[in-house]
Amino acid sequence: MLHIDDIFFSEAEFRARVGHAAEAIGLGSRARGRYAVCFPETIDWLSLFFALKEADCTVLPLHPSTPLAAARRMAQEAGCHALFFHRLTPELLPDPGAPETAGHLLQMSSGTTGAPKIIARSWGEIAGEIASYTGHFRAPEAMTPVIACPTTHSYGLICGLLVALHRGQVPVILNVDNPKYLLKRLRDIERPLLYSSPVILHTLAKLLPEDAPLHALMSSGTVLPDPWFAAIRRKTRHMFQQYGCSEAGCIAINGDVQASNDMGIVLPHHRLEAGAGAYAPAEIILRREGGDIFTRDLGYLKSDGSLVFVARLDDTINVSGLNVYPQQVEDVVMGFPGVTDAIVFRKADAFAGERVGLVFTATEAVSLQSLRAWCRSHLAAHQQPSEIRQTASLPRKANGKISRREVAELYQSGALLPLEAAQ
């Protein structure tokens, strides 16, 4: 049925564990409820997850590294009736929400543009997403899904694990932080399709020899910087990319990625609106019964119906009435020799309203004068950073995402030290 690290669990073995979890918590006599689950071992988490899901309960998955105090707080904020923390004995929570009438998967939004919020999606809605996903995206059917990302997140749980099981595949879940070990495991797996974070994918691309590319990978979560994309694309036979949001799950899939911001064809169960072209991007909106979803992403549809991502609306910088899309600036900066990462953010300006701020890392100390000259030769005047700072590291999240608002606050407070001060 599935592998977890070096252990294979047959369907009979896994079903026995699911049954044990259901019996241990008295699921047959327990009212349908809303439960937060945090276990350090993947097999324990998944056993309880499937038991609760099959009983049509509501589940809030929590990352296995979450400490008890944080798990308790998140569970209470989500209105959970109980918390299962590292054991099958529940901790009952005060002031739970109303009894559930149907089961849902609860997820926390990323929080990159504001405070994280709870998103609830019914099991029926998720089943519809999986059917649309597998019916539309047939390329991986003969591949082995390798899930090297948390199964407590929708990317690893739905698009990785549940999609694989729906296809009748035998997924491999790897709980690894060591890219070299991950490469070793991938070499032992027939036609692996890797689900992982952009940071891990970029690291693997740097480690891979030119004559031994990855068989296939899926990118999701954030648009790859162009230099990262080029390195990964060169070292991969089949590169896929998906785009989605917490409220709707996967929205579009690209089965042959040739540009980092090309998200592919919209899944058939969605009705989507976006801009009419590269010079007229507009907010990506999902039209659906029960309420439209405004993604706060700018994008447009190409003539072939594929979706192109431009920027987060909240990240767009308005310089004297002219829009600056951060990734366009970041891609130019990362083309400068030695630069390894870059983040552009909004700075208030008395004359232009807003200006472009830039922080970056590099393999060695960079001449800011030379970098400014590089920007002048590759960017329009309103796109050029007014303030530039090289730092020892940048505050990217584990999944590669960034909060430009947080970066701006850290910069303003002086917490992002210049390279010489950090050393």
Residue, then its C-alpha position, 0 to 999 in steps of 0.5 A: m500500500l505504501h512505504i514510510d522511509d524504510i518500512f513497507f506497510s501492506e494494505a492489510e497491515f495499514r488497515a489494521r493500524v487504522g482499525h486499532a486507532a479507531e478502536a483505541i479512541g472509541l470512534g464508534s461511540r464518539a460523536r462526530g467531532r473536530y479534532a486536532v492531530c499531532f504525532p511525531e511518527t508518520i504512520d501514527w498520524l496517518s492511521l488516525f487521520f484515515a480513521l477520523k476521515e472514514a468516520d466523517c470527522t473533521v481533522l486539523p493536521l499539525h506539523p509533527s514538530t509543533p510543541l504542545a503549547a502551540a498545538r493546544r493554541m491552534a486547536q482551540e483557535a480552530g474550535c476543535h473538541a479535542l487534541f490528540f498530541h503524541r498519543l491516542t488519549p485525547e485532551l478535551l478542549p474548553d469552549p469547543g465549536a458547535p457539533e459537526t454535521a459533516g467532516h472537513l479537512l482544516q488547514m492553516s493558510s500560509g500567512t505570507t500576506g497576513a495572519p494565518k486563518i483556518i480554511a475548512r474543505s469538506w471530504g466531498e469537495i476534496a474527493g472531487e478535486i482528486a477525481s478532477y486531478t487524476g482524470h486530467f493529469r495522466a502523465p504520472e500514472a506509471m511513476t512512483p510518487v515520492i513524498a519528501c514533504p510533510t503529509t500534514h500539509s495539503y500538498g503532500l497529503i492530497c496531491g501526493l498521498l491521496v492522489a497516489l492511493h486513488r490511482g492505485q500506486v504505492p507511494v513512498i513517504l520520506n521524512v528526510d532533511n538530508p538532500k544527499y540521502l534523498l538522492k540515494r533513495l531516489r536512485d533506488i526507486e523506479r521512475p520516481l516522481l518527487y514531491s518536495s519544497p522548492v528549496i530542496l529541489h534547488t539543492l538537489a539540482k546543485l548536487l546532481p551530476e549532468d548525466a544523471p537527471l531526476h526522472a520527474l518532480m512536481s513544483s508547488g507553493t511558490v514561483l521559482p526564481d528564474p536561476w533556480f528554475a533553470a538549474i532544476r529544469r536542466k537536471t530533470r526529465h519531466m518537470f511538472q508544476q501546480y498552482g492552487c490556494s488553501e480554499a480550493g486546493c489545486i487549480a491548475i497543472n503544467g505537465d511540461v514546464q518551460a517557464s517558472n511562472d507558467m502554471g498550466i491548464v486549469l482543472p476542469h472542475h474549476r471556472l476561473e477568470a484572470g487577465a487577458g494577456a501579459y500587459a493586462p494581468a488581473e486578479i485570479i478569481l474562481r467562480r463557484e457555487g457557495g461563493d467566489i474565491f478571490t486569490r489575491d494573485l495577479g495572472y492572465l490566461k494565454s490563448d491555449g487556456s493555460l494560466v500564467f502567474v504574475a505576482r501577489l496583489d499584496d506584493t505589487i509595488n506602486v512607484s509613481g503609479l507604475n506597477v513593479y512585480p517583485q519577481q521580475v526584479e529578483d530574477v534580474v538581481m539573481g542573474f548578477p554573478g555570485v548572487t544566490d538569493a534575493i527578496v524585493f519588498r515595498k518601502a514607503d517614499a515621500f515622493a513616489g509613494e512607494r519604492v523598491g527595497l532589496v535584500f540579497t545573499a551572495t557567495e562573497a561580498v558584492s560591490l553594491q555600486s556594481l549591482r546598481a549598475w547591473c540593475r540600471s542596464h536590465l531594469a526600467a527606472h521605476q523597477q530599480p531598487s532604491e535601497i540595497r542590502q547584502t545580508a548573511s541569510l534571508p528569512r525564507k520559510a521551509n517551503g520556499k515561500i517568503s513574507r515580503r511584509e515580514v521582510a520589510e518589517l525586519y529591514q525597517s527594524g534593523a533586524l536584517l543586518p548588513l553582511e559586515a555587521a552580521q559577520 
